[in-house]
Amino acid sequence: MKSITLVRHGKSSWELDVSDALRPLKIRGVNDAKLVANQFVKLNELPNFIYSSSAVRAFSTCKIFLEVFNLSEDSVCVTDELYDFGGERVVNFIKRLSSNYNSVMLFGHNHAFTSIANIFGDKFIDNLPTSGLIKINFDISNWKDLKQGTTELIIIPKELRHDKI
């Protein structure tokens, strides 16, 4: 049994004149990521390994989760392969994961994560929002055999916020 948890980066800012990869999180992105991380840790065991896109907004979201999980930045591998919007590179990345890892968490981007969630999960989602999380379980022993799985968990930050913006 394998499980993958996909976390879309938090809400990012367009205020600075920087490249897409360097866009920072907005305050709402930070707050939403904290809400989702705290909810996840209440409901689940920590993953065996964590990977993050190299984009600032994705890695910043990852660092918020690490803080909630009480893990150091040494617990994560940052990779350009997850800086993908279509999903093909992410799927290929997942298929190359070590079979030693049964549970992996990835921090990345849309449309890739919504697409992967709908291809491999059994619950359709229209859009994985910023700071949104989805966990899918697979009845496989090796990641290279990735196939249709079962959606175990979806956490949407808007559903956790008191203000429900």
Secondary structure, DSSP 8 states (H G I E B T S, - for coil): -EEEEEEE---B---S---GGG--B-HHHHHHHHHHHHHHHHHS---SEEEEESSHHHHHHHHHHHHHHT--GGGEEEEGGG--SSSHHHHHHHHTS-TT-SEEEEEE-TTHHHHHHHHHSSS--S---TT-EEEEEES-SSGGG----EEEEEE-HHHH-SS--
